[in-house]
Amino acid sequence: MKKLLCCLLLATASLPAAQVEDWLKSGLLHPEMIASVRDELALTEEQQSKLNSQLSEARAQAGPLEQAVKEQQKALGHLLQDRSTSADVAAAQLSRLLEAEAAIKQLQLRALISVRDVLTPEQLAKAKKLGPPKLAAGGGLEAQVKEKAGKLKAAVEALGVPPTEAMKYRGGEIEQLIKSGQLTEANAKLDELIKDSHFKELDAPVEKVDFAKFEPGSTALETLRERYESLQVAGQEIISLPLLRELLQAKTAFEAAKETQDADKVGRILTYVEGKLKK
């Protein structure tokens, strides 16, 4: 299994790469190549809309087809492990697997042709000429993006807390840019996220916080609850990893104070966190 049509996100793990490559050599273009030269092609809004619609439809259809292939592969594997399975029974199951794979081939081919038909002859010629060098150059950039994204993800996981909603949103934007072949934009967005996360500052030592220095504020149970819930919402906007690491101290101390029902200490911890989130 070699290069597959990943930008369509079709389930092709069961298909020989040569099948797709043969289609591409015959004049079809996969969307990644078109995306790499979209500025040069000067796609109209109508063309872009059609491409997005076609690819979205292909992705939606691919899911069930992929699942069908996996189920037929699994069924065939079970039969082959059973020494009592006859050749006829195994052959029948193989036919069902091939039928499932053929459905994916049909979807692939139709998607490629529909993408081709959106472009004018002049745009097709330009994409075939300019696309391959752009894709070759983009391969190195894609590796850089994936490496940086991997390091950032590992840093978040090392903190032992799930990413905030703000992190997930911006990460999702970057992921969509990568999928659509917009690697330069994805790389720029990722650099911004890394900068805002203060990723490189994680090497600095963490100072122990003395929560006793902070005023407790109102320690009425209902007020403490409201303050805590407000901070939970505000915390989802955090991007800075060093700040998240600092707040882990507050979380540990908060759980301990909550366990001992120390309302005064809970208030002091909440005051500390409120101050951190206002900066």
N, C-alpha and C positions, 0 to 999 in steps of 0.2 A: 504494500500500500504506500503510494507516494503522494504527490500533491493532489489535493481534492478541491472542489469548488467551495471554499470556505466562506467566501463573501456572500453567497446565497444562503449559507447556513443550512444546506440540504444534508440529509443523512446519506452520506456516500461511503461510509466506512466499509461497506460490503462490496463496493464496486471497484474494478481495476482502474488505476489512474490513467492507463492508456486510453480508456474509453473517452474520458473528458479531454485529454490532450489531442486525440484524433479530431474531435469536434472543433477544438480551438484552431487546429491547423487547417481545417477546412473553411475557415473564414468567420467563425463565431467569436464573439468577445465576451469574456466574463466581466461582471460589474466592477471588479477591483481595478481592471485596466481602464475602464471608462472613468472611474472615480479619480484615478491618478492624473488624468489629463482633462478634468471637467472644465477648468478655466479656459484651456486652449480650444475646447470644443464649443464653448459659448452656448451651452444648453439653454433652451428657452424654459420658462416656468412650466409650460405645458409638458415638455419633454421630461423635466425633472419630476413632475407630479406623476407622470405615467410610470417612470422607472421606479419611484418609491412604491407606488401601488402594486406594480408587478412583483417586486421583490418581497413586499410584505405578504402578498397572497401566496407566493412560493414558500416562504418560511412557515406560514400557517398550515399549508398542506403537507409540508415535510415531516412535521412532528409525528402524526399518526402513521405515516409510511415507515418512518424509522423504527417506531415501536413494533410494527408488524414484522419487519425484517428481524429484529432482535428476538421476537417470540418464535419465529420459524427457525432461526439459528439455534436457539435454545432447545427447541423440540427435536431438531435433527441431532444435536449433541447427545441428548438423553437416549435417543434410539441407538446411536452408534456405541454408546457405553453398555448397552444391553446385548449380551451375547446371543440372546434368543431372537433378536430382530432379523427378519429375513431381508434379502436384497430388494425384493419388491416393495416391502414396507418402507425401507430406507429411501428407495428411488422415488416413491410417491411423496415422501416428505421433502426430498430435495427439489422436486418439481414445485411444491408450494413455496419453498424458499426462493427459487428462481423467479417465480411469479411476483413475489413481494419485492425483490430487487428490481425486476423489470418496471414496476410501477414508479420506483424512484428514478430510473433512467428516463422514463417518459416525462416525468416532472422536470428533471434537469434539462432535457433537450428543449421542451416547450419554453422553459424560462429563458434559456439562452437565446432562442429564436425571437421571443417577444422583446428581449432587451435589444437585440440587433435591429428589429423593425422600428424601434423608436427613433433611431438615428438616421440622418440623411446619408446618402452615398459619400458625400464629402467628409462628413464627420466620421464615418466608419474608416475611411482611408487615413484620416489624420490620427485616429485612435490607434490603428494598427502600426503606424509609423512611430508615433511618439510614446505610446504606452509601454512597450517592453523595456526601453531604457529607464523610464520613470520607475517602473516596478522593481527593476534590478537595483536602482539607487535606494528605493524605499525599503528594501529588505534589511539593510543595515540600520536604518532609522527605526524600523519596527522592533528590531532586537534591542536597541537602546531604550525604547519606550517600555518594552516588557521588562527589561532589567531594572529600570528605575521604579516602575510600578511594583515590581516584586519586592524591592527593598523597602518601599514605603509600607506595603502591606505587612511585611515581616515585623517592621517597627511597631505597628499598631497591635499586632498579635502578641508581641513581646510584652506589651503593657498589661495584657490579660483582661482587656475590656473590649466590648464590641465597638465598631466604628460608630460615630455619631451620625445623625441624619444628614447633617451638612457634609460630612465626609462621603457618605454613600451617594448623595446627590451629585457631588462633583466627580466622584469616581465613575458614576454611571454616565455622565456626560463624556468623559474621556473614553470609556469603553465603547460608546456609540460612535465616536469619531474614528476609533481604530477599526471597528467593524465596517464602516463606510469607506475605509481607505484614506481618510483624511489624517495621515500620520503626522504631518507638520503641525497641524492644528492641535492634534492630540498631545504631541510632544510639548508644545507651548503651554497648553492647559496643565499638563502634568508638572512642568517646571514651576508654574504659579502655585499649584497645590503644595508642592514640596517646600517652596519658600514660605507659604502661609502656615504650613505645619511646623515650621522651625525644626525640621527633622534633624539637622546637624547639631542642634543644641542639646540633644539627648545625651551627649557624652559628658555634659557638665554634671557635677555631683548634686544630689538632692538635699536641700537643707531641711532639717527637721523643724516642723512648725510647732510653736508654743501657743495652743489655742486659748490658754488662760489670758493672753494679752488682749483678747477681743471682747467687746461688750456683748452680753447675751441678747439684748433687746427683749421684746416681749416673750415670756416663756409660757404663755397660755397655750394649752394643748392645741386648740383650733388654729391659733396663729402660727404655731410651729409647723403644723401640718400644711397650712397654706404656703408658708415660706419654702418648705421642702418641695412641694409640688411645683411651685414657680421656678425653683432652681433646676428641677428635673427637665422642665421644658427648655429653659435657657441653656442648659448644658448640651442639648442636642445641636446647638449652633457652633460648638467648639470645633476648631480645626487644629489648634496648636497642640502638638503632642507633649511638649514639656508641661503645659498647663494641665493636660489630662493626668500626667504622672503626678503632679503636685496634688491634684484633687483626690488622688487615690489615698493619700494620707488622711484627708478629711473623711473619705468614705469609711476607712477602717476605724477611725476615731468615732465617727457618728454611730456605726453599728455597735461599738462597745458602750457608748453613752446611752444608746437606746435600750440596750440589754439591761443596763443598771437603772434605767428610768431616771437618768440625770438630766432633767430639763434644762438646767442652767448651762451645762456643758454642750448640750445639743444646740442651744441658742448661740453659744459662742462659735461653734463650728459653722453654723449656718451664716453667721455674720462674716466669718472669714471667706467662705465660698462666695457670698454675695459681693464682697469687695473684689475678689479675683475676677468675677465675671463682668464687673463694671469697667474694668480696665480695657 
